[in-house]
Amino acid sequence: MVMVTNLQSDGKYHILTSELIEMDPHPDRETEALQNAEKVLGVAEKFIRQAPQQWSISLPVWPETLNLVP
């Protein structure tokens, strides 16, 4: 499930949620992770397009660990 908050014209934050997103199995774990991530991101994209000016990407809290992430 994807959940977001958007600041609306009434000055209040509204919570928007998607339906449950079923993960699809795949024999190859990397392919499975990629396909399911794309599935979730496709849903998130619809929310982001509703208020792109409210979208942000966080900076890494521990940048020294970035080289540990494949």
Buried (B, 14 or more C-beta within 10 A) or exposed (E): EBEBEBEEEEEEEEEEEBEEBEEEEEEEEEEBEEBBEEEBEEEBEEBBEEBEEEEEEEEEEEEEEEEEEE
